[in-house]
């Protein structure tokens, strides 16, 4: 009796492999759909990035604020000042004195100061008029773009004047003399390094705390503590104090690097900067404690910490992109973030000095965030087994 024909090893083996592969892929898709944290990373993160980069972020400069010190009352000076009106990129406010304009500029209520001196019309007739421009140098990219807008407005005015009256080509005898304030070296490092302090403190305070606390929830360490006389408030205080010290050490390293390695000047008070850093560290710790208490899972906590704290601090706090250039919805979202106010404080203290009105406003907001987040973390972390 002849033996039964054997199946082809190549065909049978290949068919079996395809069936097994199909089953495994089906199983992985089912597991992916069951685990919402995987969907959050695989689908949620790309959507958030597309929306932020596509609609919320731009390197264009819009809504720039100018203050005009119009010390010459002649028609020629008013004609020159009118060149800055009606632009979709700039909005100008006129003053009668340079001192008044400087007060507005130094309070960071204007991005540029344009000075038309009292002898503008006389020197214009002589062909050697000067237009003085002071630019906020805290953001070199914005300052460079705004310098171009000012020079473009002067060029358009000069062309119209030449067409109307005739005369020499170019800027009709007007020279734009510009100067950067709060970043005289025009060094982008001076702008970026203070912002990195905010990102590093956000990473240490929120991400690390959420990850470590979630691991303890996951392993049951906290539940084991809750069956002892230890109270939830004491557990939270112990965690807060520990990572608060770690965060302050990171802040000290950042300050040493900013001054020693990169030569960033600190025009404001070091004490105010340290107090602001302490407030923001408490805020970051509160966010991390909340995330870990809600998720109780390391992987999910780490992803939420990135999406809810680090990435918004990077994209929407004013670190790279000026919030005045983004759509209103993104601007509102940016001003909900505690990092936005700490970013403004740090850059102002480093590059502009002690602007007490701004320090009081941002400090009060950070203090309110700190108290509210810690109270909420205490309410969520209850002494019971879930």
C-alpha positions as CSV (number, residue, x, y, z in Angstrom):
1,X,0.0,0.0,0.0
2,X,1.5,3.2,-1.1
3,X,2.1,6.0,1.4
4,X,-0.2,9.1,1.5
5,X,1.3,12.0,-0.4
6,X,3.1,14.5,1.8
7,X,2.1,18.1,1.9
8,X,4.6,20.4,0.3
9,X,6.7,21.8,3.1
10,X,7.1,25.1,1.3
11,X,3.4,25.6,0.6
12,X,2.0,24.1,3.8
13,X,4.6,25.9,5.9
14,X,4.0,29.2,4.2
15,X,0.2,28.9,4.6
16,X,0.5,28.0,8.2
17,X,2.8,30.9,8.8
18,X,0.4,33.4,7.1
19,X,-2.5,32.0,9.2
20,X,-0.5,32.4,12.5
21,X,0.7,35.8,11.5
22,X,-2.9,36.9,10.7
23,X,-4.1,35.6,14.0
24,X,-1.3,37.4,15.9
25,X,-2.0,40.7,14.0
26,X,-5.7,40.4,14.9
27,X,-4.9,39.7,18.5
28,X,-2.6,42.8,18.6
29,X,-5.2,45.0,17.1
30,X,-7.8,43.8,19.7
31,X,-5.3,44.4,22.5
32,X,-4.5,47.9,21.1
33,X,-8.2,48.8,21.0
34,X,-8.7,47.6,24.6
35,X,-5.7,49.6,26.0
36,X,-6.7,53.2,25.7
37,X,-3.2,54.3,26.7
38,X,-1.8,52.9,23.5
39,X,-4.5,54.7,21.5
40,X,-3.5,57.9,23.3
41,X,0.1,57.6,22.2
42,X,-0.6,56.2,18.7
43,X,-3.5,58.4,17.7
44,X,-3.9,61.2,20.2
45,X,-0.3,62.4,20.2
46,X,0.0,62.8,16.4
47,X,-3.4,64.6,16.3
48,X,-2.3,67.0,19.0
49,X,1.0,67.7,17.3
50,X,-0.7,68.3,13.9
51,X,-3.1,70.8,15.4
52,X,-0.5,72.6,17.5
53,X,2.0,72.9,14.6
54,X,-0.5,73.5,11.9
55,X,-2.8,76.0,13.5
56,X,-1.2,77.3,16.7
57,X,2.4,78.0,16.0
58,X,4.0,80.5,13.6
59,X,7.2,82.3,13.1
60,X,5.4,85.3,11.6
61,X,5.1,88.5,13.6
62,X,1.7,89.9,13.9
63,X,0.0,92.4,16.2
64,X,3.4,94.0,17.1
65,X,2.9,97.0,19.4
66,X,4.8,100.3,18.6
67,X,5.0,103.4,20.7
68,X,5.8,106.6,18.7
69,X,7.5,109.4,20.5
70,X,6.4,112.3,18.2
71,X,8.4,115.3,19.4
72,X,8.1,117.1,16.1
73,X,4.7,118.6,15.4
74,X,5.4,119.4,11.8
75,X,3.3,117.9,8.9
76,X,6.3,116.0,7.7
77,X,6.7,114.3,11.1
78,X,3.0,113.4,11.2
79,X,3.2,112.1,7.7
80,X,6.1,109.9,8.8
81,X,4.2,108.7,11.8
82,X,1.2,107.9,9.7
83,X,3.3,105.3,7.8
84,X,3.0,103.0,10.8
85,X,-0.8,103.2,11.1
86,X,-3.1,100.8,9.3
87,X,-0.6,97.9,9.1
88,X,-1.9,94.4,9.8
89,X,1.5,93.7,11.4
90,X,1.8,96.7,13.7
91,X,-0.3,98.9,15.8
92,X,1.1,102.3,16.9
93,X,0.4,104.4,20.0
94,X,1.5,108.0,19.8
95,X,3.0,110.1,22.6
96,X,4.3,113.6,22.8
97,X,7.5,113.0,24.7
98,X,10.3,110.4,24.7
99,X,10.1,110.0,28.5
100,X,6.4,108.9,28.2
101,X,7.3,106.5,25.4
102,X,10.2,105.0,27.3
103,X,7.9,104.3,30.3
104,X,5.6,102.3,28.1
105,X,8.5,100.5,26.4
106,X,10.3,99.6,29.6
107,X,7.0,98.2,31.1
108,X,7.0,95.8,28.1
109,X,3.7,97.3,26.8
110,X,5.4,97.9,23.4
111,X,7.7,95.8,21.2
112,X,9.4,98.8,19.7
113,X,9.9,102.5,20.4
114,X,10.1,104.8,17.4
115,X,11.5,108.3,18.1
116,X,11.0,111.2,15.8
117,X,13.1,114.0,17.4
118,X,12.1,117.6,17.5
119,X,14.5,118.5,14.7
120,X,13.2,115.8,12.3
121,X,11.6,118.1,9.8
122,X,14.5,120.5,9.7
123,X,17.0,117.7,9.2
124,X,14.7,116.1,6.6
125,X,14.8,119.2,4.6
126,X,18.6,119.1,4.9
127,X,18.6,115.4,3.7
128,X,20.1,113.9,6.9
129,X,17.0,113.1,9.1
130,X,17.3,110.2,11.6
131,X,14.6,107.9,12.9
132,X,15.5,106.2,16.2
133,X,14.1,102.7,16.8
134,X,14.5,100.7,20.1
135,X,13.6,97.0,19.9
136,X,12.8,94.5,22.6
137,X,15.7,92.2,22.3
138,X,14.4,89.5,24.5
139,X,13.1,87.7,21.4
140,X,15.8,88.2,18.7
141,X,13.6,86.6,16.0
142,X,10.7,88.9,16.7
143,X,13.0,91.9,17.0
144,X,14.6,91.2,13.6
145,X,11.2,90.8,11.9
146,X,10.0,94.0,13.5
147,X,13.1,95.9,12.4
148,X,12.3,94.8,8.9
149,X,8.7,96.0,9.2
150,X,9.8,99.4,10.4
151,X,12.4,99.8,7.6
152,X,9.7,98.7,5.1
153,X,7.3,101.3,6.4
154,X,9.9,104.0,6.1
155,X,10.8,102.8,2.6
156,X,7.1,102.9,1.5
157,X,6.8,106.4,3.0
158,X,9.9,107.6,1.2
159,X,8.7,106.2,-2.1
160,X,5.3,108.0,-1.7
161,X,7.1,111.2,-0.7
162,X,9.4,110.9,-3.7
163,X,6.5,110.3,-6.1
164,X,4.6,113.2,-4.6
165,X,7.3,115.8,-4.2
166,X,10.2,114.4,-6.2
167,X,13.7,114.2,-4.8
168,X,16.5,111.9,-4.2
169,X,16.0,108.1,-4.3
170,X,16.2,105.8,-1.3
171,X,14.7,106.8,2.0
172,X,14.5,110.5,1.1
173,X,17.3,111.4,3.5
174,X,15.9,109.4,6.5
175,X,18.3,107.0,8.2
176,X,16.8,104.4,10.6
177,X,19.1,104.0,13.6
178,X,18.0,100.9,15.6
179,X,19.2,99.4,18.9
180,X,18.3,96.3,20.8
181,X,17.3,96.6,24.5
182,X,17.3,93.7,27.0
183,X,19.6,91.7,24.7
184,X,22.3,94.2,23.5
185,X,24.5,91.3,22.2
186,X,21.6,90.1,19.9
187,X,22.4,86.6,21.1
188,X,19.7,84.0,20.8
189,X,21.3,82.0,23.6
190,X,20.3,84.8,26.0
191,X,16.7,84.2,24.9
192,X,16.7,80.4,24.9
193,X,18.6,79.5,28.1
194,X,16.2,81.2,30.5
195,X,13.4,79.3,28.8
196,X,15.2,76.0,29.2
197,X,15.1,76.5,33.0
198,X,11.3,76.4,32.7
199,X,11.4,73.2,30.6
200,X,13.9,71.4,32.9
201,X,11.9,72.3,36.0
202,X,8.7,71.1,34.3
203,X,10.4,67.8,33.4
204,X,11.7,67.2,36.9
205,X,8.7,68.4,38.8
206,X,5.8,67.0,36.8
207,X,7.2,64.1,34.7
208,X,9.5,62.5,37.3
209,X,7.0,62.9,40.2
210,X,4.1,61.5,38.1
211,X,6.3,58.5,37.0
212,X,7.6,57.7,40.5
213,X,4.3,58.1,42.3
214,X,2.4,56.0,39.6
215,X,5.0,53.3,40.1
216,X,4.3,53.2,43.8
217,X,0.5,53.1,43.1
218,X,1.1,50.3,40.6
219,X,3.2,48.2,43.0
220,X,0.9,48.8,46.0
221,X,3.5,50.7,48.0
222,X,1.2,53.5,48.8
223,X,-1.7,51.2,49.8
224,X,0.7,49.5,52.2
225,X,1.5,52.8,53.7
226,X,-2.2,53.6,54.1
227,X,-2.8,50.7,56.5
228,X,-0.2,52.2,58.8
229,X,-0.9,55.3,61.0
230,X,0.7,57.4,58.3
231,X,-1.8,60.0,56.9
232,X,-2.2,60.9,53.2
233,X,-1.2,64.4,53.9
234,X,2.1,63.2,55.4
235,X,2.8,61.0,52.4
236,X,2.2,63.9,50.0
237,X,4.3,66.2,52.0
238,X,7.2,63.7,52.1
239,X,7.0,63.3,48.3
240,X,6.7,67.0,47.7
241,X,9.6,67.9,50.0
242,X,11.9,65.2,48.4
243,X,11.3,66.2,44.8
244,X,11.2,69.9,45.7
245,X,14.8,69.6,46.9
246,X,15.7,67.7,43.6
247,X,14.0,70.5,41.6
248,X,15.9,73.2,43.5
249,X,19.1,71.4,42.8
250,X,18.2,71.4,39.1
251,X,17.4,75.1,39.3
252,X,20.8,75.8,40.8
253,X,22.5,73.9,38.1
254,X,20.6,75.8,35.4
255,X,21.5,79.2,37.0
256,X,25.2,78.3,37.2
257,X,25.2,77.1,33.6
258,X,23.3,80.2,32.4
259,X,25.8,82.6,34.0
260,X,29.0,80.5,33.9
261,X,28.7,78.6,30.6
262,X,26.6,80.8,28.4
263,X,27.2,84.3,29.9
264,X,23.5,85.2,30.1
265,X,23.2,88.4,32.2
266,X,20.9,88.5,35.2
267,X,19.6,92.1,35.5
268,X,16.9,91.2,38.0
269,X,17.0,90.0,41.6
270,X,18.4,86.6,42.2
271,X,16.2,86.3,45.3
272,X,13.0,87.0,43.3
273,X,14.1,84.4,40.7
274,X,14.7,81.8,43.4
275,X,11.3,82.5,45.0
276,X,9.6,82.3,41.6
277,X,11.4,79.0,40.9
278,X,10.2,77.6,44.2
279,X,6.6,78.5,43.5
280,X,6.8,76.9,40.0
281,X,8.4,73.8,41.4
282,X,5.4,73.4,43.8
283,X,3.0,73.9,40.9
284,X,4.9,71.2,38.8
285,X,4.8,68.8,41.8
286,X,1.1,69.3,42.2
287,X,0.5,68.5,38.6
288,X,2.6,65.4,38.9
289,X,0.8,64.2,42.0
290,X,-2.6,64.7,40.4
291,X,-1.6,62.8,37.3
292,X,-0.3,59.8,39.3
293,X,-3.3,59.7,41.6
294,X,-5.7,59.6,38.7
295,X,-3.9,57.1,36.5
296,X,-2.0,54.8,39.0
297,X,-0.1,53.5,36.0
298,X,3.5,54.3,35.1
299,X,3.1,54.2,31.3
300,X,-0.1,56.2,31.2
301,X,1.2,58.7,33.8
302,X,4.3,59.3,31.7
303,X,2.4,59.9,28.5
304,X,-0.1,62.2,30.2
305,X,2.7,64.1,31.9
306,X,4.3,64.7,28.5
307,X,1.1,65.7,26.8
308,X,-0.3,67.8,29.7
309,X,2.9,69.6,31.0
310,X,6.1,69.2,29.1
311,X,4.9,69.6,25.5
312,X,2.6,72.5,26.3
313,X,5.4,74.2,28.2
314,X,7.6,73.7,25.1
315,X,5.1,74.8,22.5
316,X,2.5,77.1,24.1
317,X,4.3,79.0,26.9
318,X,6.1,81.5,24.8
319,X,9.4,79.6,24.9
320,X,9.8,79.7,21.1
321,X,6.7,81.2,19.6
322,X,5.2,84.5,20.7
323,X,1.6,83.9,21.9
324,X,0.4,87.2,20.3
325,X,0.9,85.6,16.9
326,X,-1.3,82.6,17.4
327,X,-5.1,82.1,17.1
328,X,-7.2,83.2,20.0
329,X,-8.1,79.6,21.1
330,X,-4.4,78.7,21.3
331,X,-3.6,81.9,23.1
332,X,-6.2,81.2,25.7
333,X,-4.8,77.7,26.1
334,X,-1.3,79.1,26.5
335,X,-2.4,81.5,29.3
336,X,-4.1,78.6,31.2
337,X,-0.6,77.0,31.6
338,X,1.4,77.9,34.7
339,X,4.5,77.6,32.6
340,X,3.5,80.6,30.6
341,X,3.7,82.9,33.7
342,X,7.0,81.4,34.9
343,X,8.5,81.7,31.5
344,X,7.5,85.4,31.4
345,X,9.0,85.9,34.9
346,X,12.3,84.2,34.1
347,X,12.9,86.0,30.9
348,X,12.0,89.3,32.4
349,X,14.3,88.8,35.4
350,X,17.2,87.7,33.3
351,X,17.0,90.3,30.5
352,X,15.0,93.2,31.7
353,X,15.4,93.4,35.5
354,X,12.9,93.8,38.3
355,X,9.6,94.8,36.7
356,X,7.6,94.8,39.9
357,X,4.1,95.0,38.4
358,X,4.8,92.0,36.2
359,X,6.5,90.1,39.1
360,X,3.6,90.7,41.4
361,X,1.0,89.6,38.8
362,X,2.8,86.4,37.7
363,X,3.9,85.5,41.2
364,X,0.3,85.8,42.5
365,X,-0.9,83.5,39.7
366,X,1.8,80.9,40.4
367,X,1.0,81.0,44.1
368,X,-2.7,80.5,43.4
369,X,-1.9,77.5,41.1
370,X,0.4,76.0,43.8
371,X,-2.3,76.2,46.6
372,X,-5.0,74.9,44.3
373,X,-3.1,72.0,42.9
374,X,-1.8,70.8,46.2
375,X,-5.3,71.0,47.7
376,X,-6.7,69.1,44.8
377,X,-4.0,66.4,45.0
378,X,-4.8,66.0,48.7
379,X,-8.5,65.6,48.0
380,X,-7.8,62.9,45.3
381,X,-5.3,61.0,47.3
382,X,-7.5,59.3,49.9
383,X,-6.5,56.9,52.6
384,X,-8.3,53.9,51.3
385,X,-7.7,50.9,49.1
386,X,-9.2,51.2,45.6
